[in-house]
Amino acid sequence: MKIGLVSLGCSKNLVDSELMLGLLREHGYESSDDPSEATVLIVNSCGFIESAKTESIETLLRLAEYKHTGSCRH
């Protein structure tokens, strides 16, 4: 199964995203930089400020399209 992960926000989120991907790879998952190839899409974000919330919502809506046009199922 291929995992696509988008990390938004601060550098802590990026570190957390890298840790998540490392754990997923240890359990046999592949990562993909191309969301159209991913079976599962994960968005790691924060919501402390309004602009971060807006960016998160826009990203989720954009990635949701891959449930119809890509391999994403979750």
Secondary structure by P-SEA (a helix, b strand, c coil): cbbbbbbcccaaaaaaaaaaaaaaaaabbbbbcccccccbbbbbbbcccaaaaaaaaaaaaaaaaaaccccccc
